[in-house]
């Protein structure tokens, strides 16, 4: 039959019985062009006839062009904000100086040479004051009762601070506490001034009371930037929190950023006064990764775009995960390179009891040099400008979505590669209308994002799989669909809030789960799988199919749970990821090069050689994981767009290589073993 069709095609004659299930010359031509090779012939709609395969690529290109303004705007922002700041805790500098016997100033000079530009100045809690972090006496009022010369009608559990009159910080401490708290009582006596706070000592054990004035004074003299860390402050309302922040900035101008500490943001729930004061004083807020404080999301949302992402490694995590020095260095570099972190808070290693200064200096210098070699500059970072989506990129995303839906529907319902101009005009008008709705209505925007990402992954998979006779073209087509759609999504949804991870993308899980469903429906409808759904339901199940379905379901659950969740990643995989990071500059995703693309390579060969006829669907579903993961890479808006594209290409290349390795193993080991087991159980 195929030979007869080829003769008819060469002679210019139409074959007989073109709709009896045989392949027509038109479908053969479309397949050579790379369009869907399994689409049966059906009459197109009336109007001017166009080739849908070419039209598909034209529409994707048009969508990318429509996204051009937002695309170049985002790239310009990412290129202009390449300054990274490295900071350290002031208390760590003090401890390092005590270990070496140097002065704090000398230790700071040695540390500053590595590229550190600032220090963290924390707010001292009741425990810190009791431990002697400031030259004051702290305790409950009952503690100072013996020195009081007259009776007091105050509860003896109230917190009190005794400041000697000879202390240089005497007036500073008194002035600050009067601004900070409502209802402060001061008592003068021969030993000094006793300041009675309105809260009890139990309430202030872990609450911020006084700034670390020693750290602030040191930074002013050393010319260092200060990241101020206010603690949770029960009993202090938003107005007093804002007033105290204004007083601190006025007296210590070196404060360049604020990093909330404690379990609750100071001043919560009334954060409006604090946000207004920070904006007026032009003090940005540092956004610590993986920290979930009460009120922190409201603070960041109100401060946009004056937010600087920060990464640090807490001591408990360092010890529990047994990080080596090399792993700490790589983690810090990846935070900057992959997640657009612009502030790094480094701490000495708790694994060392003594001699912390030398490794701290060496590793800080290594981190700085590695960042500079990647094109970053060390200094004090600036906040990114405000970027909102434009209507052009909204239309671009809508056009991508409708084009993918259109392509899937034509394939599913059996319309060939011809399309009328009227259909094209309807799609363009619908794309403009849907894009405008997405630009104006947030609910439509969120729904469109998830559905578009899923449809891109499904269409990229089908374009690649249907070109099994030309695997190189299929792989390239799938990659181009992914990149074009990913650029459209990254341009429209890559706003300032998204880059700061304040508006998470809602379609990550849907992109992993929906494409396999669409591929199964397509394959059953077009009989790419040798059986239809009624045939499968009527016959008894096969053990091999049940095992594969069970493995596929387990794999889907694992991949979905592991997505964006590092706690489910084993240690050996973390080490393997680190190796790939060093080897390829940007690490490809595991789902792509170990699952998706190898399944696609195996499917190409299995289809052409007639292997695993009843089980090829498993490889088709596995191939969808590659493009779903690749699309999700573009949905990580906190990652530099060029790096996301490079990650996708790296996964594509490494996955193809892994697929060939697996193919060789299957051909020489797996296939003979499968045939032997099949004969045995049959």
Secondary structure, DSSP 8 states (H G I E B T S, - for coil): -HHHHHHHHHHT---S-TTSS---HHHHHHHHHTS-TT-------SSSEEEHHHHHHHHHHHHHHHTHHHHHHHHHHHHH--EEEEEEEHHHHHHHHHHHT--HHHHHHHHHTTTEEEEEEEEEEHHHHHTTSSSSEEEEGGGGGGG-SS---S-TTEEEEEE-TT-TTHHHHHHHHHHH-SS-EEEEETTEEEEEEEEETTTTSSSEEEE-HHHHHHHHHHT-EEEEE----TT--HHHHHHHHHHHHHH-TTEEEE---SSB-TTTT--HHHHHHHHHHT-EEEEETT---BTHHHHHHHHTTSEEEEEE--HHHHHHTT--HHHHHHHHHHHHHHH---EEEE---TT-SS-HHHHHHHHHHHHHHHHHHTT-EES-----------HHHHHHHHHHHHHHHHHHHHHHHT--SEEEHHHHHHHHHHHHHHHHHHHH-HHHHHHHHHHHHHHHHHHHHHHHHTTGGGHHHHHHHHHHHHHHHHHHHHHHH--HHHHTTSS--TTHHHHHHHHHHHHHHHHHHTT-SSS-HHHHHHS---HHHHHHHHHHHHHHHHHHHHTT-GGGS-HHHHHHHHHHHHHHSS---HIIIIIIHHHHHHHHHHHHHT--TTTHHHHHHHHHHHHHHHHHHHT-TTS-HHHHHHHHHHHHHHHHHHHHHHHHHIIIIIHHHHHHHHHHH-
